[in-house]
Amino acid sequence: MKEERRKYRPAESGGAILSRRGLFELAGLAVATAAIPPGAVMAKPSPSGDSNGQGVSPVMDKLSRYMSEASGRALPDEVTEKTKQHILDTLAAMISGSQLTPGRAALEFAGAYGGKEVATVVASKIVCGPIEAALTNGVLAHADETDDSHAPSQSHPGCAVVPAALAAGERFGIHGTHFLRAVALGYDVGPRFTMTLGGQQFEAESHWSTHSISPLFGAAAAAGCAAGLSVKQMRFLLGYTAHQSSGLGAWNRDTDHIQKAFHFGGMTARSGVTSALIVQAGWTGVEDIFSGRDNFFQAYNPHANPPGLTEQLGERFEIMRTNIKKWPVGSPIQAALDALEILRKQRPFNANEVQQVSVRLATDEAAIVNNREIPDICLQHMMAVMVMDKTVTFSSAHDKARLKDPATLREREKVKLIADEQLERLMPLRVAIVEVQLTEGGHLTQRVDSVRGTPNNPMTGEEIVAKSRDLIAPILGPAQCANLMDRVLNLERVKDIRELRPLLQRA
């Protein structure tokens, strides 16, 4: 049954899913395709006549034009508001991340490495080059698990897109509306790449990481928009970005979250900004990395669906399909905490009344959060904390001392994680089924299909502000926190994005 499910088939996102067997079957196809003359794959002369003799595929033509025109194209009101919320949420993740081990490592690197004083390093007094700032802020943004996520693409867009847009935006002194449009473009472009490749199953079967490919292209698009690149320059940008695309699924084995933070946010933001700056400086290259010999899709998945990159551009905004996490923990744990909160509202109980807590998750999700050494990615630990504290805060999710606390360990022993193959078939929908057995004999069950903060169950603006305040105020202070949130939620009034610097940095 499992083998049948993993056969190559079209993905819901309009992309494709490739099985291990399919990879071997396609190896011959890749070799055969390589023998086709350059420009013969999906390519035709650009209608603009600016291809310098190179074939430009319809996909590249449409995508590069959309990207180049983004800075002057108004966004729907609801997309503008959602973009502000994700910018605020990501900045809050950066600021809170400065207190964690990956964040401290990133700040130490930025302080020692230096660079021309152009761009802000958040939650510090450092101003450095835009490439270094993007790298540092990207690591800060994913120093833990508070940043946003996009289920169809199996990626975290914000931790790369926002740092890249900020660094390039400061380099070119763009206004707040331009910044908003650059960020929204990054969310539109990046996730479409891994949806086209096959999303979660592409990562599982190929060992490439969607968590690096998607954010990288998103960061490059956002930075390119901030740099005001032309249509042709956007094509070069995509080429340089494809050459820099990298990352393995081995990030799962990082126990300190430092390499994971680099993989998700730092590396991707850095490389995206690099693509934008070198092209803006006049570098040229392959005009269509999507077609011809040795193109992007031949390298990653010859059976991908390239038109997915432009499907419903300007109609379906991916930021509207991106999750903002309610809980400051890994994504696979979100639904389980939601379920426990719902159960407690239905029938209040204390920790001493709980005999056992059973949690069912999709098999791949369960593997990510099963007895991890990092508190906010360990399901058993976070469920124990929730049972004891009746909520989860940023502070409690990052209290490493509680991993060895006897009282917490007693509650943790009661938590049983079950990998469920049926729930795996529902991915990328993250479903949790939580059962609580009480000592008095009562039995409570709750299934959560739509996690709080997902498009089907979105957080309110007030909830997002409250979450951001919890992350920002302890570090920058209540007054500076309030001023920063006000400016971000009114970005249209910002004439130069560099005006945010004194609000983002420590006094």
CORPEMO-V582306 format. One record per helix or strand of 3 or more residues. SS is the DSSP state (a for helix, b for strand). FROM is the first residue (numbers start at 1). TO is the last residue. Records with the same first field share a line. If there is no record, write none. Layout:
BEGIN
SS=FROM-TO, FROM-TO
END
This chain:
BEGIN
a=2-5, 20-34, 58-72, 77-97, 101-113, 130-141, 151-153, 158-172, 176-197, 199-206, 210-226, 231-244, 249-253, 258-280, 296-300, 306-309, 318-321, 331-346, 351-353, 363-369, 375-377, 379-389, 394-397, 400-403, 406-412, 421-424, 461-476, 478-488, 491-493, 497-504
b=354-362, 415-420, 432-438, 443-448
END
